[in-house]
Amino acid sequence: MTEESRLNFLEAIKSSKAWFIALLVLIAAAYYNIIPSMVSQWYSDENYSHGFLVPLVAGYFFWQRRQEIFKLDSKPSNVGIYALIFWAAMYIIGSYASEYFTMRSSIVVLIAALVLIYFGMEALKLMALPIGYLFLMVPIPYIIYDSFAFPLKLFVTKVSVFALKLMGIVVLREGNVIMFPNIILEVADACSGMRSIMSLLALSVAVAFVGNFSAAKRWILILSAIPIAIATNAGRVIATGLLSQFWGARAAEGFFHEFAGMAVFGVAMVMLIGLAALLRRIK
């Protein structure tokens, strides 16, 4: 092992300060348009507004492990070269195909490759959570989003109509359209649960690891985001159907619609945190 490879994490950075600055400039040049466009999508698309929080949570995960990471000896790994080649392939293919998901997610692969090259496998293992968490900030392709959103939308519609009928409400369903005697409601993509699923998954991963749960309990928390999101959105549709009996179309439009969306996510967060508290009590 050379003297350079015995440097710890911070010493390795200080000894290669000029290289790191040059590297940051190259990364900024490679992603000068890719990252801003992703941030713009976080701002304009409510499905991905949680993207603003993901880097902050990833930074918190790194901060939690900082003492262990900074004490590590720098042991560069040749595996990093292969990871760098894989990153280059992702970046080039994504750029030529104008495939934003590949281009955007390639920066996470690049970070992992650089950690391997400069600091080694042990450092990557300690940084796996903060680096891997960054994938949650990348908007998924809409072809994938729609392939899940449409069947979820139909499922939420069926469950909502079933519940409304049990309550004695006269209602019919055709696809994702719910027909009442006085109004016709369409279950939109926003009510499918996909938006809530993506945001709750990011939140559930954060809660699972911040809370220091066992591996089994972490998986329970993370996977629970899916049924919680679907159930709360079905509740939103049912509540909208009930309110429309008294207020008509106003119950599904404007302020009521926006407030229902925020309330549903608030309820989902409470359910998730409640489940975390319950799991903490279980030995």
LUMROPA-892046 format. One record per residue (C-alpha): residue number from 0; x, y, z; residue in three letters. Coordinates in nm, 3 decimals. Each point is the difference from the previous one (the first is absolute). Layout:
! LUMROPA-892046
(site NUM,(X,Y,Z),'Ala')
...
This chain:
! LUMROPA-892046
(site 0,(0.000,0.000,0.000),'Met')
(site 1,(0.149,0.338,-0.097),'Thr')
(site 2,(0.023,0.302,0.232),'Glu')
(site 3,(-0.267,0.176,-0.206),'Glu')
(site 4,(-0.245,-0.290,0.041),'Ser')
(site 5,(0.036,0.027,0.380),'Arg')
(site 6,(-0.135,0.352,0.006),'Leu')
(site 7,(-0.336,0.034,0.168),'Asn')
(site 8,(-0.308,0.141,-0.172),'Phe')
(site 9,(0.062,0.368,0.084),'Leu')
(site 10,(0.375,-0.017,-0.063),'Glu')
(site 11,(-0.062,-0.157,-0.339),'Ala')
(site 12,(-0.226,0.288,-0.096),'Ile')
(site 13,(0.249,0.261,0.122),'Lys')
(site 14,(0.293,-0.163,-0.179),'Ser')
(site 15,(-0.195,-0.001,-0.329),'Ser')
(site 16,(-0.167,0.338,0.038),'Lys')
(site 17,(0.098,0.121,-0.349),'Ala')
(site 18,(-0.130,-0.324,-0.157),'Trp')
(site 19,(-0.329,0.028,0.190),'Phe')
(site 20,(-0.052,0.358,-0.114),'Ile')
(site 21,(0.072,-0.098,-0.361),'Ala')
(site 22,(-0.234,-0.297,0.037),'Leu')
(site 23,(-0.281,0.217,0.134),'Leu')
(site 24,(0.044,0.236,-0.295),'Val')
(site 25,(-0.023,-0.293,-0.244),'Leu')
(site 26,(-0.310,-0.138,0.172),'Ile')
(site 27,(-0.161,0.345,-0.005),'Ala')
(site 28,(0.075,0.024,-0.372),'Ala')
(site 29,(-0.144,-0.348,-0.068),'Ala')
(site 30,(-0.319,0.066,0.197),'Tyr')
(site 31,(-0.045,0.375,-0.050),'Tyr')
(site 32,(-0.332,-0.058,-0.178),'Asn')
(site 33,(-0.104,-0.339,0.136),'Ile')
(site 34,(-0.020,0.087,0.370),'Ile')
(site 35,(-0.178,0.338,-0.044),'Pro')
(site 36,(-0.262,-0.165,-0.223),'Ser')
(site 37,(-0.061,-0.262,0.269),'Met')
(site 38,(-0.035,0.268,0.268),'Val')
(site 39,(-0.240,0.186,-0.230),'Ser')
(site 40,(-0.212,-0.316,-0.023),'Gln')
(site 41,(-0.006,-0.027,0.380),'Trp')
(site 42,(-0.139,0.351,0.008),'Tyr')
(site 43,(-0.254,-0.031,-0.280),'Ser')
(site 44,(-0.117,-0.361,0.044),'Asp')
(site 45,(-0.173,-0.080,0.331),'Glu')
(site 46,(0.078,-0.369,-0.049),'Asn')
(site 47,(0.367,0.071,0.070),'Tyr')
(site 48,(-0.003,0.296,0.239),'Ser')
(site 49,(0.155,-0.228,0.265),'His')
(site 50,(0.320,0.018,-0.208),'Gly')
(site 51,(0.100,0.319,0.181),'Phe')
(site 52,(0.021,-0.191,0.330),'Leu')
(site 53,(0.184,-0.308,-0.123),'Val')
(site 54,(0.352,0.156,-0.019),'Pro')
(site 55,(-0.053,0.152,0.346),'Leu')
(site 56,(-0.097,-0.338,0.149),'Val')
(site 57,(0.294,-0.165,-0.181),'Ala')
(site 58,(0.227,0.266,0.150),'Gly')
(site 59,(-0.141,-0.078,0.344),'Tyr')
(site 60,(0.073,-0.371,-0.048),'Phe')
(site 61,(0.360,0.090,-0.094),'Phe')
(site 62,(0.028,0.227,0.304),'Trp')
(site 63,(-0.117,-0.284,0.225),'Gln')
(site 64,(0.287,-0.217,-0.129),'Arg')
(site 65,(0.260,0.276,-0.030),'Arg')
(site 66,(0.219,-0.113,0.292),'Gln')
(site 67,(0.027,-0.356,-0.131),'Glu')
(site 68,(0.060,0.123,-0.356),'Ile')
(site 69,(0.265,0.258,0.095),'Phe')
(site 70,(0.197,-0.259,0.200),'Lys')
(site 71,(0.020,-0.244,-0.291),'Leu')
(site 72,(0.331,-0.055,-0.175),'Asp')
(site 73,(-0.011,0.088,-0.369),'Ser')
(site 74,(0.034,-0.329,-0.191),'Lys')
(site 75,(-0.080,0.071,-0.367),'Pro')
(site 76,(-0.177,-0.288,-0.176),'Ser')
(site 77,(0.044,-0.100,-0.363),'Asn')
(site 78,(-0.371,-0.083,-0.005),'Val')
(site 79,(-0.051,0.374,-0.021),'Gly')
(site 80,(0.145,0.000,-0.353),'Ile')
(site 81,(-0.271,-0.244,-0.115),'Tyr')
(site 82,(-0.264,0.210,0.177),'Ala')
(site 83,(0.138,0.307,-0.180),'Leu')
(site 84,(-0.027,-0.179,-0.336),'Ile')
(site 85,(-0.359,-0.094,0.084),'Phe')
(site 86,(-0.071,0.365,0.087),'Trp')
(site 87,(0.148,0.115,-0.332),'Ala')
(site 88,(-0.221,-0.247,-0.188),'Ala')
(site 89,(-0.309,0.123,0.187),'Met')
(site 90,(0.085,0.363,-0.066),'Tyr')
(site 91,(0.079,-0.044,-0.370),'Ile')
(site 92,(-0.299,-0.226,-0.076),'Ile')
(site 93,(-0.234,0.224,0.197),'Gly')
(site 94,(0.131,0.311,-0.176),'Ser')
(site 95,(-0.032,-0.143,-0.351),'Tyr')
(site 96,(-0.344,-0.149,0.072),'Ala')
(site 97,(-0.115,0.313,0.189),'Ser')
(site 98,(-0.106,-0.235,0.279),'Glu')
(site 99,(-0.015,0.223,0.306),'Tyr')
(site 100,(-0.031,-0.271,0.264),'Phe')
(site 101,(0.325,-0.165,-0.112),'Thr')
(site 102,(0.187,0.331,-0.021),'Met')
(site 103,(-0.125,0.122,0.336),'Arg')
(site 104,(0.053,-0.325,0.190),'Ser')
(site 105,(0.351,-0.030,-0.147),'Ser')
(site 106,(0.123,0.266,0.245),'Ile')
(site 107,(-0.074,-0.239,0.288),'Val')
(site 108,(0.205,-0.270,-0.174),'Val')
(site 109,(0.278,0.255,-0.054),'Leu')
(site 110,(0.009,0.087,0.371),'Ile')
(site 111,(0.025,-0.371,0.090),'Ala')
(site 112,(0.277,-0.052,-0.258),'Ala')
(site 113,(0.203,0.294,0.132),'Leu')
(site 114,(-0.033,-0.123,0.359),'Val')
(site 115,(0.137,-0.339,-0.111),'Leu')
(site 116,(0.286,0.153,-0.197),'Ile')
(site 117,(0.112,0.244,0.270),'Tyr')
(site 118,(-0.094,-0.172,0.325),'Phe')
(site 119,(-0.086,-0.365,-0.065),'Gly')
(site 120,(-0.266,-0.259,0.072),'Met')
(site 121,(-0.023,0.056,0.376),'Glu')
(site 122,(-0.080,0.366,-0.054),'Ala')
(site 123,(-0.267,-0.090,-0.256),'Leu')
(site 124,(-0.161,-0.246,0.242),'Lys')
(site 125,(-0.027,0.273,0.264),'Leu')
(site 126,(-0.130,0.249,-0.255),'Met')
(site 127,(-0.235,-0.244,-0.178),'Ala')
(site 128,(-0.311,0.136,0.172),'Leu')
(site 129,(0.052,0.373,-0.070),'Pro')
(site 130,(0.115,-0.070,-0.356),'Ile')
(site 131,(-0.275,-0.253,-0.075),'Gly')
(site 132,(-0.265,0.229,0.150),'Tyr')
(site 133,(0.080,0.255,-0.271),'Leu')
(site 134,(-0.169,-0.225,-0.258),'Phe')
(site 135,(-0.333,0.103,0.156),'Leu')
(site 136,(0.052,0.355,-0.124),'Met')
(site 137,(0.000,-0.109,-0.367),'Val')
(site 138,(-0.344,0.019,-0.168),'Pro')
(site 139,(-0.094,-0.332,-0.156),'Ile')
(site 140,(-0.092,-0.011,-0.372),'Pro')
(site 141,(-0.366,0.078,-0.060),'Tyr')
(site 142,(-0.045,-0.320,-0.199),'Ile')
(site 143,(0.076,-0.189,0.323),'Ile')
(site 144,(-0.201,0.244,0.212),'Tyr')
(site 145,(-0.309,-0.041,-0.221),'Asp')
(site 146,(0.032,-0.379,-0.012),'Ser')
(site 147,(-0.048,-0.004,0.379),'Phe')
(site 148,(-0.229,0.301,0.037),'Ala')
(site 149,(-0.275,-0.126,-0.233),'Phe')
(site 150,(-0.065,-0.339,0.169),'Pro')
(site 151,(0.027,0.169,0.341),'Leu')
(site 152,(-0.255,0.256,-0.111),'Lys')
(site 153,(-0.242,-0.277,-0.101),'Leu')
(site 154,(0.060,-0.184,0.328),'Phe')
(site 155,(-0.064,0.313,0.209),'Val')
(site 156,(-0.318,0.063,-0.200),'Thr')
(site 157,(-0.128,-0.354,0.059),'Lys')
(site 158,(0.073,0.011,0.374),'Val')
(site 159,(-0.160,0.344,0.034),'Ser')
(site 160,(-0.318,-0.102,-0.184),'Val')
(site 161,(-0.025,-0.317,0.210),'Phe')
(site 162,(0.030,0.205,0.320),'Ala')
(site 163,(-0.254,0.259,-0.118),'Leu')
(site 164,(-0.251,-0.273,-0.084),'Lys')
(site 165,(0.044,-0.147,0.348),'Leu')
(site 166,(-0.094,0.342,0.135),'Met')
(site 167,(-0.320,-0.006,-0.199),'Gly')
(site 168,(0.111,0.253,-0.263),'Ile')
(site 169,(-0.147,-0.050,-0.346),'Val')
(site 170,(0.304,-0.016,-0.226),'Val')
(site 171,(0.120,-0.165,-0.321),'Leu')
(site 172,(0.351,-0.051,-0.136),'Arg')
(site 173,(0.133,-0.003,-0.353),'Glu')
(site 174,(0.378,-0.033,-0.012),'Gly')
(site 175,(0.138,0.278,0.218),'Asn')
(site 176,(-0.324,0.202,-0.020),'Val')
(site 177,(-0.239,0.002,0.299),'Ile')
(site 178,(-0.359,0.096,-0.081),'Met')
(site 179,(-0.236,0.140,0.263),'Phe')
(site 180,(-0.359,0.112,-0.062),'Pro')
(site 181,(0.106,0.365,0.017),'Asn')
(site 182,(0.362,-0.004,-0.115),'Ile')
(site 183,(0.262,-0.196,-0.191),'Ile')
(site 184,(0.348,-0.022,0.148),'Leu')
(site 185,(0.317,-0.114,-0.174),'Glu')
(site 186,(0.276,-0.151,0.213),'Val')
(site 187,(0.308,0.182,-0.127),'Ala')
(site 188,(0.366,-0.106,0.012),'Asp')
(site 189,(0.046,0.211,0.314),'Ala')
(site 190,(-0.243,-0.232,0.182),'Cys')
(site 191,(0.165,-0.322,-0.119),'Ser')
(site 192,(0.246,0.001,0.289),'Gly')
(site 193,(0.316,0.011,-0.212),'Met')
(site 194,(0.091,0.351,0.114),'Arg')
(site 195,(-0.044,-0.101,0.362),'Ser')
(site 196,(0.187,-0.326,-0.051),'Ile')
(site 197,(0.313,0.173,-0.131),'Met')
(site 198,(0.002,0.264,0.273),'Ser')
(site 199,(-0.082,-0.251,0.274),'Leu')
(site 200,(0.271,-0.239,-0.119),'Leu')
(site 201,(0.258,0.276,0.040),'Ala')
(site 202,(-0.141,0.081,0.343),'Leu')
(site 203,(-0.030,-0.363,0.111),'Ser')
(site 204,(0.364,-0.075,-0.089),'Val')
(site 205,(0.108,0.304,0.201),'Ala')
(site 206,(-0.212,-0.101,0.301),'Val')
(site 207,(0.116,-0.364,-0.021),'Ala')
(site 208,(0.370,0.089,0.015),'Phe')
(site 209,(-0.013,0.303,0.227),'Val')
(site 210,(-0.190,-0.209,0.254),'Gly')
(site 211,(0.266,-0.276,0.008),'Asn')
(site 212,(-0.252,-0.279,-0.052),'Phe')
(site 213,(0.094,-0.360,-0.068),'Ser')
(site 214,(0.022,-0.110,-0.364),'Ala')
(site 215,(-0.341,-0.171,0.013),'Ala')
(site 216,(-0.171,0.303,0.153),'Lys')
(site 217,(0.166,0.228,-0.255),'Arg')
(site 218,(-0.147,-0.203,-0.284),'Trp')
(site 219,(-0.343,0.004,0.165),'Ile')
(site 220,(0.015,0.379,0.030),'Leu')
(site 221,(0.124,0.054,-0.356),'Ile')
(site 222,(-0.250,-0.237,-0.164),'Leu')
(site 223,(-0.286,0.137,0.211),'Ser')
(site 224,(0.025,0.323,-0.199),'Ala')
(site 225,(-0.181,-0.169,-0.290),'Ile')
(site 226,(-0.320,-0.121,0.175),'Pro')
(site 227,(-0.013,0.317,0.213),'Ile')
(site 228,(0.015,0.219,-0.312),'Ala')
(site 229,(-0.267,-0.203,-0.180),'Ile')
(site 230,(-0.231,-0.015,0.304),'Ala')
(site 231,(0.020,0.373,0.073),'Thr')
(site 232,(-0.066,0.090,-0.364),'Asn')
(site 233,(-0.298,-0.233,-0.008),'Ala')
(site 234,(-0.122,0.181,0.311),'Gly')
(site 235,(0.041,0.329,-0.187),'Arg')
(site 236,(-0.219,-0.123,-0.286),'Val')
(site 237,(-0.263,-0.136,0.240),'Ile')
(site 238,(-0.008,0.329,0.194),'Ala')
(site 239,(-0.028,0.197,-0.324),'Thr')
(site 240,(-0.289,-0.220,-0.109),'Gly')
(site 241,(-0.182,0.053,0.328),'Leu')
(site 242,(0.054,0.376,-0.002),'Leu')
(site 243,(-0.112,0.026,-0.362),'Ser')
(site 244,(-0.345,-0.118,0.113),'Gln')
(site 245,(-0.036,0.329,0.188),'Phe')
(site 246,(0.222,0.249,-0.184),'Trp')
(site 247,(0.004,-0.143,-0.351),'Gly')
(site 248,(0.301,0.062,-0.225),'Ala')
(site 249,(0.151,0.249,0.249),'Arg')
(site 250,(0.108,-0.292,0.218),'Ala')
(site 251,(0.232,-0.126,-0.276),'Ala')
(site 252,(0.136,0.333,-0.118),'Glu')
(site 253,(0.203,0.298,0.113),'Gly')
(site 254,(0.076,0.043,0.369),'Phe')
(site 255,(-0.173,-0.321,0.110),'Phe')
(site 256,(0.203,-0.206,-0.247),'His')
(site 257,(0.334,0.158,0.095),'Glu')
(site 258,(-0.074,-0.021,0.372),'Phe')
(site 259,(-0.100,-0.367,-0.035),'Ala')
(site 260,(0.334,-0.075,-0.167),'Gly')
(site 261,(0.197,0.157,0.286),'Met')
(site 262,(-0.221,-0.160,0.263),'Ala')
(site 263,(0.041,-0.345,-0.155),'Val')
(site 264,(0.379,0.024,0.007),'Phe')
(site 265,(-0.014,0.131,0.356),'Gly')
(site 266,(-0.209,-0.299,0.106),'Val')
(site 267,(0.241,-0.235,-0.182),'Ala')
(site 268,(0.296,0.153,0.186),'Met')
(site 269,(-0.177,-0.042,0.334),'Val')
(site 270,(-0.076,-0.365,-0.083),'Met')
(site 271,(0.362,-0.064,-0.097),'Leu')
(site 272,(0.138,0.163,0.315),'Ile')
(site 273,(-0.262,-0.184,0.205),'Gly')
(site 274,(0.115,-0.329,-0.150),'Leu')
(site 275,(0.361,0.090,0.082),'Ala')
(site 276,(-0.097,0.069,0.360),'Ala')
(site 277,(-0.186,-0.334,0.017),'Leu')
(site 278,(0.298,-0.191,-0.143),'Leu')
(site 279,(0.228,0.167,0.253),'Arg')
(site 280,(-0.214,-0.141,0.283),'Arg')
(site 281,(0.011,-0.351,-0.141),'Ile')
(site 282,(0.302,-0.193,0.121),'Lys')
